[in-house]
């Protein structure tokens, strides 16, 4: 089971190779979408106990990343940092969540923002682990974690996400290079809902990326973090009209936000393709890493065939 074993955490180094072909992004506005009205009918496939959001699915599990010259809108996706990992078990974190994996830059000469990533209903951390290597290679400390139970609600996952951030910043092998005042959150499905719950409770969270998010709540006016919401036009588990798009509209206090609706289903961003990877890295680099140049890949929004709709508050500060 990912996230268990190696009490105290043993740093490991491996390499992940990422795809290289890409095209430069430009702004694209809504062309139209087909939204499926009911999510509940599909819940028997890949879900636990027939509850709404999606369950586990095979995903590319990214190992730590290796060299890349800088953050480019085209070219290699990996960043300039070699990456180490630390596996932690439930006992290591005092049972506040069910363990996880910390990805962090090998270079300890500077401080990095800290990000926590949560899977959705019925899934484990492998659902979001591809983001660990990717973001750590661009200068972030990231923990993917397993929730206490696979059926935890978005609010419960959000509380565990806050514990994961604090533990990573204070006690992980990367604590000596983690900045506890620059926090970010992301997650898939109920994990995306968890990211919004966590961001609404913790002002140190500067950036959030919910991926095809699911939650019962629609009013996210308490979220001030810069938020990128990614959805799939054919998502029948969390249809955009009632979830991702509604969440974007509910981000009343977020001065900087964006919405990307892509051709695809509930798993359109897990594992991430080149477009999702590029936008996620740029979002965290700009709003959590302070890299203004990364914002050039956010504004204008991507103009690619698979982008069904986009909304944003460009230009970003």
C-alpha positions as CSV (number, residue, x, y, z in Angstrom):
1,X,0.0,0.0,0.0
2,X,1.5,3.4,-1.0
3,X,2.4,5.6,1.9
4,X,3.1,2.8,4.5
5,X,6.4,1.5,5.7
6,X,9.8,3.1,6.2
7,X,9.0,4.7,9.6
8,X,10.8,8.0,9.8
9,X,11.1,8.1,6.1
10,X,14.0,7.1,3.9
11,X,14.9,9.6,1.1
12,X,15.0,7.8,-2.3
13,X,16.1,9.1,-5.7
14,X,14.7,8.0,-9.0
15,X,14.0,9.6,-12.3
16,X,10.8,10.2,-14.2
17,X,10.7,11.0,-17.9
18,X,7.9,13.1,-19.3
19,X,6.5,13.7,-22.8
20,X,8.1,16.4,-24.8
21,X,5.8,17.5,-27.6
22,X,3.7,20.6,-27.0
23,X,2.2,23.7,-28.6
24,X,2.3,27.3,-27.3
25,X,-1.0,28.4,-25.5
26,X,-3.2,31.3,-26.4
27,X,-6.6,32.4,-25.2
28,X,-9.7,30.3,-26.0
29,X,-13.3,31.1,-25.0
30,X,-16.3,28.9,-24.8
31,X,-17.2,26.9,-27.9
32,X,-19.9,24.9,-26.3
33,X,-20.2,21.8,-24.2
34,X,-22.4,18.8,-23.5
35,X,-23.1,18.4,-19.8
36,X,-24.7,15.2,-18.6
37,X,-27.4,15.9,-16.1
38,X,-27.2,13.0,-13.8
39,X,-24.1,11.7,-11.9
40,X,-25.7,9.1,-9.8
41,X,-26.5,6.5,-12.4
42,X,-22.8,5.9,-13.1
43,X,-21.7,5.4,-9.6
44,X,-21.6,1.6,-9.7
45,X,-18.4,1.7,-11.8
46,X,-15.3,2.3,-9.9
47,X,-16.9,3.7,-6.8
48,X,-17.1,2.5,-3.2
49,X,-20.6,1.7,-1.8
50,X,-22.4,3.6,-4.6
51,X,-21.6,7.0,-3.3
52,X,-21.3,10.0,-5.7
53,X,-17.7,10.7,-6.7
54,X,-15.4,8.4,-8.6
55,X,-13.3,5.6,-7.1
56,X,-9.8,4.4,-7.9
57,X,-8.5,4.1,-11.4
58,X,-5.1,3.2,-12.8
59,X,-2.9,6.3,-13.0
60,X,0.7,6.9,-14.0
61,X,2.6,7.0,-10.7
62,X,5.4,9.5,-11.2
63,X,8.7,9.0,-9.6
64,X,10.9,11.9,-8.7
65,X,12.0,14.1,-11.6
66,X,15.3,15.1,-13.0
67,X,16.8,18.0,-14.9
68,X,15.2,20.6,-17.1
69,X,16.6,24.1,-17.7
70,X,13.6,26.2,-16.5
71,X,9.8,26.4,-16.8
72,X,9.0,26.6,-20.5
73,X,5.5,26.7,-22.1
74,X,6.9,24.2,-24.6
75,X,9.6,21.6,-24.4
76,X,10.3,19.3,-21.4
77,X,7.8,19.3,-18.6
78,X,10.3,18.5,-15.8
79,X,11.9,21.4,-13.9
80,X,15.5,22.1,-12.9
81,X,15.5,20.3,-9.6
82,X,16.5,16.7,-8.8
83,X,13.8,15.2,-6.5
84,X,13.9,13.0,-3.4
85,X,11.0,11.2,-1.8
86,X,10.1,10.2,1.7
87,X,7.5,7.6,2.5
88,X,5.7,8.0,5.8
89,X,3.2,5.8,7.6
90,X,0.2,6.5,9.7
91,X,2.2,6.2,13.0
92,X,4.7,8.8,11.7
93,X,1.9,11.4,11.5
94,X,0.2,10.5,14.8
95,X,-2.8,9.0,12.9
96,X,-4.0,12.4,11.6
97,X,-4.1,10.9,8.1
98,X,-3.1,7.5,6.8
99,X,0.4,8.2,5.7
100,X,1.7,9.4,2.4
101,X,4.7,10.3,0.2
102,X,6.7,13.6,0.4
103,X,8.4,14.8,-2.8
104,X,10.9,17.5,-2.4
105,X,13.9,19.2,-4.2
106,X,17.3,17.8,-3.4
107,X,18.7,21.3,-3.3
108,X,18.4,22.5,0.3
109,X,19.8,25.9,-0.3
110,X,16.5,27.7,-0.4
111,X,12.9,27.6,0.9
112,X,10.0,26.1,-1.1
113,X,6.3,26.4,-0.9
114,X,4.4,23.3,0.4
115,X,1.6,21.6,-1.4
116,X,-0.8,18.8,-0.2
117,X,-2.6,16.6,-2.7
118,X,-5.6,14.4,-1.9
119,X,-7.3,11.6,-3.9
120,X,-11.0,11.1,-4.2
121,X,-13.6,8.7,-2.9
122,X,-12.4,5.1,-2.8
123,X,-8.9,6.0,-4.2
124,X,-5.5,6.1,-2.6
125,X,-2.6,8.5,-3.1
126,X,-1.6,6.9,-6.4
127,X,-4.4,8.8,-8.0
128,X,-2.4,12.1,-7.6
129,X,1.2,10.9,-7.3
130,X,2.1,12.0,-10.8
131,X,1.8,15.6,-9.6
132,X,4.4,15.0,-6.8
133,X,7.4,14.4,-9.0
134,X,6.3,17.1,-11.5
135,X,5.8,19.9,-9.0
136,X,8.8,19.0,-6.8
137,X,11.0,19.3,-9.9
138,X,9.8,22.8,-10.3
139,X,10.7,23.8,-6.7
140,X,7.9,22.7,-4.4
141,X,7.6,20.4,-1.5
142,X,4.5,18.2,-2.1
143,X,2.9,15.5,-0.1
144,X,0.4,13.0,-1.6
145,X,-1.5,11.4,1.2
146,X,-4.0,8.6,2.0
147,X,-7.1,9.6,3.9
148,X,-8.1,7.9,7.1
149,X,-10.8,5.9,5.3
150,X,-11.5,5.8,1.5
151,X,-15.0,7.1,2.2
152,X,-14.0,10.3,4.0
153,X,-16.1,13.3,3.0
154,X,-14.6,16.4,1.3
155,X,-14.7,18.3,4.7
156,X,-12.9,15.4,6.5
157,X,-10.3,15.2,3.7
158,X,-9.9,19.0,4.0
159,X,-9.0,18.8,7.7
160,X,-6.6,16.0,7.0
161,X,-5.0,18.1,4.2
162,X,-4.3,20.8,6.7
163,X,-2.6,18.3,9.0
164,X,-0.6,17.0,6.1
165,X,0.6,20.5,5.2
166,X,1.6,21.2,8.8
167,X,3.3,17.9,9.3
168,X,5.3,18.2,6.0
169,X,6.4,21.7,6.9
170,X,7.4,20.9,10.4
171,X,8.5,17.2,10.6
172,X,9.2,15.7,7.2
173,X,12.6,15.2,5.7
174,X,12.0,18.4,3.7
175,X,11.2,20.5,6.8
176,X,14.6,22.3,6.6
177,X,13.6,23.7,3.2
178,X,9.8,24.1,3.5
179,X,8.2,27.5,3.9
180,X,5.2,27.1,6.3
181,X,3.7,30.5,5.2
182,X,3.5,29.5,1.5
183,X,1.0,26.7,1.2
184,X,-0.9,25.2,-1.7
185,X,-3.6,22.5,-2.1
186,X,-4.9,20.3,-4.9
187,X,-6.9,17.1,-5.3
188,X,-9.1,15.0,-7.5
189,X,-12.9,14.6,-7.1
190,X,-13.6,14.7,-3.4
191,X,-10.0,15.6,-3.0
192,X,-10.7,18.7,-5.1
193,X,-13.6,19.5,-2.8
194,X,-11.1,18.9,0.1
195,X,-8.7,21.5,-1.4
196,X,-11.5,24.1,-1.4
197,X,-12.5,23.2,2.2
198,X,-8.9,23.5,3.3
199,X,-8.4,26.8,1.5
200,X,-11.5,28.3,3.1
201,X,-10.1,27.6,6.6
202,X,-6.4,28.5,6.2
203,X,-5.3,31.9,5.0
204,X,-1.7,30.7,4.5
205,X,-3.0,28.8,1.5
206,X,-2.1,30.9,-1.5
207,X,-3.0,28.7,-4.4
208,X,-5.5,25.8,-5.0
209,X,-6.0,23.5,-8.0
210,X,-9.2,21.4,-7.6
211,X,-9.3,18.7,-10.4
212,X,-12.8,17.6,-11.5
213,X,-13.9,18.5,-7.9
214,X,-16.9,17.1,-6.1
215,X,-18.5,18.6,-3.0
216,X,-22.0,19.3,-1.7
217,X,-21.1,22.9,-1.0
218,X,-21.4,25.6,-3.7
219,X,-20.6,28.8,-1.8
220,X,-16.8,29.1,-1.6
221,X,-16.8,32.9,-0.8
222,X,-14.4,32.2,2.1
223,X,-11.6,31.1,-0.3
224,X,-9.2,33.8,-0.9
225,X,-6.5,31.6,-2.5
226,X,-5.8,31.9,-6.2
227,X,-7.8,29.0,-7.6
228,X,-7.6,27.0,-10.9
229,X,-10.6,24.7,-11.4
230,X,-10.2,22.0,-14.0
231,X,-13.3,20.0,-15.2
232,X,-14.2,17.5,-17.9
233,X,-17.1,18.3,-20.2
234,X,-18.3,14.6,-20.2
235,X,-18.0,14.2,-16.4
236,X,-21.1,12.3,-15.2
237,X,-19.8,11.9,-11.7
238,X,-19.3,15.6,-11.0
239,X,-21.0,17.4,-13.9
240,X,-19.4,20.8,-14.4
241,X,-22.8,22.7,-14.2
242,X,-23.3,21.5,-10.6
243,X,-19.7,21.2,-9.4
244,X,-16.6,22.7,-11.1
245,X,-18.4,25.6,-12.9
246,X,-20.6,26.3,-9.9
247,X,-17.5,26.2,-7.6
248,X,-15.8,28.8,-9.8
249,X,-18.8,31.0,-9.7
250,X,-18.9,30.6,-5.9
251,X,-15.3,31.8,-5.4
252,X,-16.5,35.3,-4.5
253,X,-13.4,36.3,-2.4
254,X,-10.8,34.9,-4.8
255,X,-9.5,37.9,-6.7
256,X,-7.5,35.6,-9.1
257,X,-9.2,32.5,-10.4
258,X,-9.5,30.4,-13.6
259,X,-11.7,27.7,-15.0
260,X,-10.7,25.2,-17.7
261,X,-13.2,22.7,-19.1
262,X,-11.6,20.0,-21.2
263,X,-13.0,17.3,-23.4
264,X,-13.0,14.3,-21.1
265,X,-14.6,12.6,-18.2
266,X,-14.1,12.6,-14.4
267,X,-10.5,11.4,-14.9
268,X,-9.5,14.0,-17.5
269,X,-6.7,15.3,-15.2
270,X,-5.6,12.0,-13.5
271,X,-3.1,11.3,-14.7
272,X,-2.3,14.7,-16.1
273,X,-1.6,15.2,-19.8
274,X,0.7,17.9,-21.1
275,X,-1.9,20.7,-21.0
276,X,-3.0,20.0,-17.5
277,X,0.6,19.5,-16.3
278,X,1.6,22.8,-17.9
279,X,-1.3,24.8,-16.4
280,X,-0.9,23.3,-13.0
281,X,2.8,24.0,-12.8
282,X,2.4,27.5,-14.1
283,X,-0.4,28.2,-11.5
284,X,1.6,27.1,-8.5
285,X,4.8,28.8,-9.8
286,X,3.0,32.1,-10.3
287,X,0.9,32.2,-7.2
288,X,2.9,30.1,-4.7
289,X,6.4,30.5,-6.1
290,X,6.2,34.2,-7.1
291,X,7.4,33.5,-10.6
292,X,5.8,36.2,-12.7
293,X,7.2,34.7,-15.9
294,X,5.1,31.6,-15.4
295,X,2.0,33.7,-15.6
296,X,2.6,34.1,-19.3
297,X,1.4,30.5,-19.7
298,X,-1.8,31.3,-17.9
299,X,-2.8,34.5,-19.7
300,X,-4.1,34.2,-22.3
301,X,-5.8,30.9,-21.5
302,X,-4.8,27.8,-23.6
303,X,-6.2,27.6,-27.1
304,X,-6.2,24.0,-27.9
305,X,-8.8,21.7,-29.5
306,X,-9.7,19.9,-26.3
307,X,-10.4,23.1,-24.4
308,X,-14.2,23.3,-24.4
309,X,-14.5,26.4,-22.2
310,X,-12.4,28.8,-20.2
311,X,-13.0,31.7,-17.8
312,X,-10.5,33.7,-15.8
313,X,-9.7,37.0,-14.1
314,X,-6.6,37.8,-16.3
315,X,-4.3,39.6,-16.1
316,X,-3.0,38.3,-12.9
317,X,-0.9,40.4,-10.5
